[in-house]
Amino acid sequence: MALAKLKTRAQLGIDAPRVNVEVHLSGGLPHFTIVGLAETAVRESRERVRSALLLSGFDYPQRRITVSLAPADIPKEGGRFDLAIALGVLQASNQINSAHLQQLELYAELGLDGQLRPVSGLFPALLACQQSSSAAVVAPEQYAEAGLAGCEVLTGASNLLELCHLLQHSTIETTQPDPAASTASADIERSYQELSQIRGQLSARFALELTASGAHNLLMQGPPGSGKSLLAHALPGILPPLTPEQAREAAALHSITAKPIDSLFAGLPPIRSPHHSASATAIIGGGSIPRPGEVSLAHNGVLFLDEVAESSRSTLDMLREPLETGAVTIARAKARFTFPARFMLIAALNPCPCGYYGDGSDRCVCALTAIERYQARLSGPLRDRFDLQLTLEAVDQEDLIRASQPMECSADVRARVSRTREVQLARQGCLNSQLDMDAVQALLSHSESLQQLYIDASSKLKLSARSTHRLLRVARTLADMQQVQQIEESHLLQALSYRH
């Protein structure tokens, strides 16, 4: 057989399109050619494949070898095609002859000695492989990852020679590996800030529970040391565990950026807290070969921006679109890449450059113009996208030092948040922060007096249409927390109190 055909997958954003690897041997001077929009790491596979074949005891054909990676218009990168190319050379040169290769998808880089090595960004390919009812061949280090994706794998081979022996058997058995026990348990110890360790700030703790219950966005403003960062890092700990579907969505994004995915399948929502000097590409995503940014890595979790006023205003304004659409689309000349980005935005802000304006002391030395410039770094349209805007005061020293009554722990609050979310999902199929326009406009249809109250309050506060709808969603969450069927006046007034 002078022609061999095998299957693998490329990486295109979070998609994993099928790639057919065709290897043809022909007469002529010895030469190795790879065609099909292969980048440098893929073209270099000829040296890895040559050495792996020789050191595994196979012959390297002294013929003209042509490798086609089809479709030709999809970019190919990385070392994931090594194994498919090596087996294609062996099959085309009649050194092995196995019909099992048509049932398998091949993903592994080859060491010079033929060892199967793991490749990055494999999770989307494993998901696609599972959905196509195929089995995969991967390095042993990635069996657990295949198990998390629900993908069957051919086990028992750690190098090219062992794999070829397996393929020569009349039958092969594929299994779905069990994920590691530490990642399979939703009861894994959480690594987030424990809420019971935060002293004082009772109103802020309630606002945090409200934020988690409806998946709202929260802006906290207060002097240094008032607990803004602690509260933000405690938020993921009171969120319900990720569902398997949510974990798979987040894992696909983390995998292609070489981030660990074990904690996601343990149910832990992701939290991303980039430094305020992070570039627009780091926050939103992009690059010559587009990769997800922090907003996508926070998908189904929390994006925390500390010292948000120190960030570039242009970078902050780029958050406006993903906050509305729940996705980031990056356009390039040859393709468009869309990464999901449905996250809760939590931001912390000092009242002025020195941080002490309005704290009741005379420590602030900032001019009013400097304070105005500092506050203006958050544009009006971005502020509009925060459902709750909370002003914190410094915690009393006595609350910090002296022992007081025990504070409620994260587990207790998480249980209430879970119940509130279950109510929302049962009623409308989504959380309150995701209610569409028609559903929001119907929230006050049961009471003419409440409609008039809200119209008057919105006019007095000069709320935009976006702020009006976001505060109605907050009021709906407050009603759900109290297990009330309809929004009442107290819920409406409390929601308005979070808009300063």
C-alpha positions in Angstrom: 0.0 0.0 0.0 1.5 3.3 -1.1 -1.2 5.4 0.4 -2.5 5.6 4.0 -5.3 7.6 5.5 -5.7 8.4 9.2 -7.8 10.7 11.3 -7.0 13.5 13.8 -8.3 17.0 14.6 -6.9 20.5 14.5 -7.6 23.3 16.9 -9.5 26.4 15.6 -10.5 28.5 18.6 -12.5 26.1 20.8 -13.6 24.1 17.7 -11.8 20.9 16.7 -12.4 20.3 12.9 -11.6 16.9 11.6 -8.3 16.6 9.7 -7.5 13.6 7.4 -3.9 12.7 7.3 -2.9 11.2 4.0 0.6 9.8 3.5 1.8 8.8 0.0 5.1 7.1 -0.9 6.4 7.4 -4.4 9.6 7.0 -6.4 12.2 9.6 -6.7 15.0 11.1 -4.6 14.3 10.7 -0.8 12.3 13.8 0.3 9.7 14.6 3.0 7.0 17.1 2.2 4.0 18.3 4.4 1.2 20.2 2.7 -2.0 21.7 4.1 -1.2 25.1 5.8 1.2 23.6 8.3 3.1 25.9 10.6 6.7 25.5 11.7 6.1 23.0 14.6 4.1 20.7 12.2 6.7 20.9 9.4 9.4 20.0 12.0 7.6 16.7 12.7 9.5 15.1 9.8 12.6 15.0 12.0 10.8 13.7 15.1 9.0 11.0 13.0 12.2 9.9 11.3 14.1 9.5 14.6 11.1 7.8 16.3 10.7 5.2 13.5 14.4 4.4 13.5 14.8 4.1 17.3 11.6 2.0 17.5 13.1 -0.6 15.2 11.3 0.4 12.0 12.7 1.2 8.6 12.5 4.8 7.4 11.5 4.6 3.7 14.1 6.1 1.4 11.4 7.4 -1.0 9.5 10.5 -1.7 7.1 11.0 1.2 4.2 13.4 0.8 1.9 14.1 3.8 -1.4 16.0 3.1 -3.3 17.5 6.0 -6.8 18.0 4.7 -8.8 20.3 4.5 -5.9 22.4 3.2 -7.4 25.7 4.2 -7.5 25.0 8.0 -4.3 26.2 9.9 -2.4 23.3 11.6 -0.2 23.9 14.6 1.6 22.0 17.3 3.0 18.5 17.5 -0.4 16.7 17.7 0.0 15.3 14.2 3.2 13.4 14.8 1.6 10.1 15.7 -0.8 10.2 12.7 2.1 11.0 10.3 4.3 8.2 11.8 1.6 5.6 11.6 0.8 6.8 8.1 4.4 6.2 7.0 4.4 2.7 8.5 1.0 1.8 6.9 2.0 3.2 3.5 5.3 1.3 3.5 3.5 -2.0 4.6 5.4 -2.2 7.8 2.1 -2.4 9.6 -1.3 -3.3 8.3 -4.2 -2.5 10.7 -7.9 -1.9 9.9 -8.3 -0.6 13.5 -6.8 2.8 12.5 -10.0 3.7 10.7 -11.8 3.6 14.1 -9.3 5.7 15.9 -8.4 9.4 16.1 -4.7 10.0 16.9 -3.4 12.8 19.1 0.2 12.7 20.4 3.6 14.2 19.9 6.5 11.8 19.4 9.7 11.9 21.3 12.9 11.1 19.4 12.7 7.6 21.0 9.1 7.1 20.0 7.5 8.0 23.3 4.0 9.3 23.2 4.0 12.8 24.6 1.0 14.9 25.7 -0.2 17.9 23.6 -1.7 21.1 24.7 -5.3 22.3 23.9 -6.5 18.7 23.5 -9.8 18.9 25.4 -11.9 20.3 22.5 -10.7 17.6 20.2 -11.5 14.9 22.8 -15.0 16.3 23.2 -15.5 16.3 19.4 -14.1 12.7 19.3 -16.6 11.6 21.9 -19.5 13.2 20.0 -18.5 11.4 16.8 -18.4 8.0 18.7 -14.8 7.4 17.9 -12.0 6.4 20.2 -8.7 8.3 20.7 -5.1 7.4 21.0 -3.3 9.8 23.4 -0.3 9.9 25.7 -0.9 8.1 29.0 -0.6 11.4 30.8 -3.8 12.5 29.1 -6.0 9.5 29.9 -7.6 11.4 32.8 -8.4 14.3 30.5 -10.0 11.9 28.1 -12.1 10.5 30.9 -13.3 14.0 31.9 -14.4 14.5 28.2 -16.2 11.2 28.2 -14.0 9.9 25.4 -12.9 6.3 25.0 -9.2 5.7 24.5 -6.9 2.9 23.5 -4.8 2.2 26.6 -1.7 0.1 27.1 0.8 1.9 24.9 3.3 4.5 26.0 5.4 4.5 22.9 5.2 3.9 19.1 6.4 0.3 19.2 3.9 -0.8 21.9 1.1 1.0 20.0 2.0 -0.8 16.8 1.9 -4.2 18.6 -1.6 -3.4 19.9 -2.8 -2.4 16.5 -1.7 -5.7 15.0 -4.1 -7.7 17.3 -7.2 -9.0 15.7 -9.3 -7.1 18.1 -8.7 -4.0 20.3 -10.4 -2.8 23.4 -11.1 0.8 24.2 -12.1 2.1 27.6 -13.2 5.3 29.1 -10.7 6.2 31.8 -12.0 7.2 35.2 -11.0 10.8 36.2 -8.8 11.1 39.2 -10.7 10.8 42.4 -9.6 14.3 43.5 -11.3 15.8 40.5 -14.5 13.6 40.5 -15.7 14.7 43.9 -17.8 17.9 44.1 -17.0 17.9 47.9 -13.4 18.8 47.2 -12.1 21.4 49.7 -12.6 24.8 48.2 -9.6 27.1 47.8 -11.5 30.4 48.0 -11.6 32.9 50.7 -13.9 31.7 53.5 -16.7 34.1 54.2 -16.7 33.5 57.9 -13.2 35.0 58.2 -14.4 38.4 56.9 -15.4 40.6 59.9 -18.0 43.3 59.8 -19.4 44.6 56.5 -22.8 43.0 57.0 -24.5 45.0 54.3 -21.7 44.1 51.9 -22.0 40.4 52.7 -25.7 40.6 51.9 -24.9 42.4 48.6 -22.5 39.6 47.8 -25.2 37.0 48.4 -27.6 39.0 46.2 -24.9 39.2 43.5 -24.3 35.4 43.6 -28.1 34.6 43.6 -28.8 36.4 40.4 -25.4 36.3 38.7 -25.3 40.1 38.8 -22.3 42.5 38.3 -21.0 44.3 41.4 -18.9 47.5 41.8 -17.5 48.1 45.2 -16.0 51.5 46.2 -14.3 52.1 49.5 -11.1 53.1 51.3 -8.1 50.8 51.4 -8.5 47.9 53.8 -12.3 48.0 53.8 -12.5 44.4 52.6 -13.2 44.8 48.9 -10.7 42.2 47.7 -11.6 39.8 50.4 -15.3 40.0 49.5 -14.5 39.5 45.8 -12.4 36.4 46.5 -15.1 35.0 48.8 -17.7 35.2 46.0 -16.8 32.0 44.1 -17.0 30.1 47.4 -20.7 30.9 47.7 -21.6 30.0 44.1 -23.2 26.6 43.4 -20.9 23.9 41.9 -20.5 23.9 38.1 -22.7 21.5 36.3 -20.9 18.9 34.0 -22.0 20.9 31.0 -20.6 24.2 32.5 -17.4 22.4 33.4 -16.9 21.1 29.9 -17.5 24.6 28.4 -14.9 26.2 30.8 -12.5 23.3 30.4 -12.3 23.7 26.6 -11.2 27.4 27.1 -8.7 26.5 29.8 -7.3 23.6 27.8 -6.3 25.7 24.8 -4.5 28.2 27.0 -2.6 25.3 28.8 -4.5 26.0 32.1 -5.4 23.0 34.4 -9.0 21.8 34.3 -9.2 19.5 37.3 -10.8 22.1 39.6 -13.5 22.8 37.1 -14.7 19.2 37.1 -14.6 19.3 40.9 -17.3 21.9 40.6 -15.2 24.9 41.5 -16.2 28.0 39.5 -13.2 29.8 38.0 -12.1 33.2 39.3 -9.7 35.4 37.3 -8.1 38.5 38.8 -5.7 40.0 36.2 -3.4 42.8 37.3 -4.6 46.3 36.3 -1.6 46.6 33.9 -2.9 43.7 31.7 -3.2 44.5 28.0 -6.4 44.5 26.0 -5.3 41.3 24.3 -4.7 39.6 27.7 -8.2 40.7 28.9 -10.3 40.2 25.8 -8.3 37.7 23.9 -6.5 37.8 20.5 -3.1 37.4 19.1 -1.8 36.3 15.7 -3.3 32.9 16.5 -6.3 34.0 18.6 -6.5 32.7 22.2 -9.1 33.3 24.9 -8.5 36.2 27.2 -9.4 36.6 30.9 -13.0 37.3 30.2 -13.3 33.9 28.5 -11.3 32.1 31.1 -13.8 33.5 33.7 -16.7 31.9 31.7 -19.2 30.4 34.2 -17.3 32.1 37.0 -16.0 35.4 38.3 -13.8 38.1 36.7 -12.4 40.4 39.5 -10.8 43.7 38.6 -9.0 45.1 41.6 -7.9 48.8 41.5 -10.1 49.0 38.4 -9.5 52.8 38.0 -5.8 52.1 37.4 -6.6 50.1 34.3 -6.5 51.6 30.9 -9.9 53.2 30.0 -9.8 51.8 26.5 -9.2 48.3 27.9 -12.1 48.6 30.4 -14.5 49.8 27.7 -13.7 46.7 25.7 -15.6 44.8 28.5 -18.9 46.4 27.5 -19.7 44.1 24.5 -18.9 40.7 26.3 -21.0 41.9 29.3 -24.0 42.3 27.0 -23.5 39.3 24.6 -21.8 36.8 26.7 -19.2 36.1 24.0 -16.1 37.6 22.4 -15.7 37.5 18.6 -12.2 38.1 17.2 -12.0 38.7 13.5 -8.9 37.9 11.4 -8.4 38.0 7.7 -9.0 34.3 7.1 -11.4 33.4 10.0 -13.5 34.6 12.9 -13.1 33.1 16.3 -15.9 33.2 18.9 -15.1 32.4 22.6 -17.9 32.3 25.2 -17.6 34.9 28.0 -20.5 34.6 30.3 -19.1 35.8 33.6 -19.9 37.9 36.7 -17.9 41.1 36.8 -16.7 42.3 40.2 -14.7 45.5 40.4 -13.1 47.3 43.3 -12.4 51.0 43.3 -10.9 53.5 45.7 -12.8 56.8 46.0 -9.7 58.9 45.0 -6.0 58.4 44.0 -4.9 58.3 47.7 -7.9 56.3 48.7 -9.1 58.3 51.7 -11.6 60.7 50.3 -14.8 60.8 52.3 -13.7 58.4 55.1 -14.3 61.0 57.8 -10.7 61.8 58.4 -8.4 64.6 57.0 -5.9 62.2 55.4 -7.1 62.8 51.8 -4.7 65.2 50.0 -6.3 64.9 46.5 -7.6 67.9 44.6 -11.2 67.8 43.4 -10.0 67.8 39.8 -7.8 64.8 40.5 -10.7 63.0 42.1 -13.0 63.7 39.2 -10.4 62.5 36.7 -9.8 59.3 38.7 -13.5 58.5 38.9 -13.9 59.3 35.2 -11.7 56.4 34.3 -14.8 54.3 34.5 -16.9 55.5 31.7 -20.7 56.0 32.1 -21.6 53.1 29.7 -19.4 50.7 31.8 -20.8 51.9 35.1 -24.3 51.2 33.6 -23.4 47.6 33.3 -22.9 47.1 37.0 -26.2 45.9 38.5 -25.1 46.9 42.0 -22.9 49.7 43.1 -21.9 49.5 46.7 -20.0 52.0 48.9 -18.1 50.4 51.8 -16.7 52.0 54.9 -13.6 51.0 56.9 -14.3 48.2 59.4 -14.3 49.2 63.0 -11.1 48.2 64.8 -13.0 46.6 67.6 -14.7 44.2 65.1 -11.3 43.3 63.7 -9.4 42.7 67.0 -12.0 41.6 69.6 -13.7 38.2 69.4 -17.3 38.6 68.4 -20.2 36.3 67.4 -19.3 33.8 64.7 -20.0 34.9 61.2 -21.9 32.8 58.7 -19.7 30.4 56.7 -19.6 30.1 52.9 -21.3 26.7 52.9 -24.5 28.0 54.5 -24.7 31.0 52.1 -24.0 28.7 49.2 -26.9 26.5 50.1 -29.3 29.6 50.1 -27.8 30.8 46.8 -28.4 27.4 45.2 -32.0 27.3 46.3 -32.6 30.8 44.9 -31.0 29.9 41.6 -33.1 26.7 41.4 -36.3 28.9 41.7 -35.2 31.0 38.8 -34.2 28.1 36.6 -37.5 26.4 37.3 -39.6 29.5 36.5 -37.8 30.9 33.4 -35.0 28.5 32.5 -32.3 31.1 33.1 -30.9 33.3 35.9 -32.4 36.7 36.5 -29.3 38.5 35.1 -30.0 36.8 31.7 -33.7 37.7 31.4 -34.6 39.0 28.0 -36.3 42.4 27.4 -39.9 41.1 27.3 -39.5 39.3 30.6 -38.0 42.3 32.3 -40.7 44.6 31.1 -43.3 42.3 32.5 -41.9 42.2 36.0 -44.1 45.1 37.2 -47.1 44.3 35.2 -49.0 43.1 38.2 -49.1 46.5 39.9 -49.8 50.0 38.5 -48.7 51.7 41.6 -45.3 50.0 41.5 -44.9 50.9 37.9 -45.5 54.6 38.7 -43.2 54.4 41.7 -40.4 53.0 39.6 -41.0 55.6 36.8 -40.8 58.4 39.3 -37.6 57.0 41.0 -35.9 56.3 37.6 -36.6 59.8 36.4 -35.4 61.4 39.6 -32.1 59.3 39.5 -31.8 59.9 35.7 -31.4 56.2 35.1 -30.6 55.0 31.6 -32.8 52.3 30.0 -30.0 49.8 30.7 -29.8 50.7 34.4 -33.6 50.6 34.6 -33.7 47.0 33.3 -30.8 45.9 35.4 -32.3 47.2 38.6 -35.5 45.4 37.8 -33.6 42.2 37.5 -32.0 42.9 40.9 -35.5 43.4 42.4 -36.6 40.1 41.0 -33.7 38.4 42.6 -34.5 40.0 46.0 -38.0 38.7 45.7 -36.7 35.2 44.9 -34.4 35.3 47.9 -37.4 35.9 50.1 -39.4 33.3 48.1 -42.0 35.9 47.0 -43.9 35.3 43.8 -44.1 39.0 42.7 -41.9 42.0 43.2 -43.0 44.2 46.1 -42.3 47.8 47.0 -39.6 46.9 49.5 -37.7 44.9 46.8 -37.9 47.8 44.4 -36.7 50.4 46.9 -33.8 48.1 48.0 -32.7 47.6 44.4 -32.7 51.4 43.9 -30.6 51.8 46.9 -27.8 50.0 45.1 -27.6 52.7 42.5 -25.6 55.7 43.7 
